[in-house]
Amino acid sequence: MRDARHTAEDREWIRAAYRDYLSELSLAKTGLFPALGEWDDREGEFLAGWFGDPWAHPFVILQSGVRAGFALVARPVAQSQSRADFRMADFFVVRNARRRGVGANAAALLFSRFAGEWEVLEDEHNREALQFWRRVIGRLTAGRYSESAAAGEVRHRFRVDPRPSVRDA
């Protein structure tokens, strides 16, 4: 996994993959996500926020050195109602890299990199995402997380403690 802000190639790859991500999200037809092309004039502006926002951490997920997905870890702004330190704002693994541990390993790396209070939100109709996050978060926290549903979204809240360094052990 690597920070996507460092190379133009990673940023361009995310821009291309983001369209696939939106396409998959729009299939649920919940109204929470736009149909592909519905926001054409805004997609570039939206993604530019990823790379220019000091509170955002965009990553490219790698599988054997090849780009296989992306993740955006966000720090909720002070005026938000969230009490989380970090939010998994977007997370996507390309279809041919799924069910191979790529996403679970990437999520675990991200959670361990940013210790604190976390939240992950999913569309309540996206059963694959719900199963994935329940499994990954459940394993990470040994089942110590909360889940709530409102307005078509499922919210997982949990805490990741900093790992002790070798000096602390």
Beta strands, then each sheet from edge to edge (+ up, - down):
strand 1: 2-3
strand 2: 56-63
strand 3: 66-74
strand 4: 86-93
strand 5: 116-123
strand 6: 146-150
strand 7: 153-160
sheet 1: 1+ 2- 3+ 4- 5- 7+ 6-
end
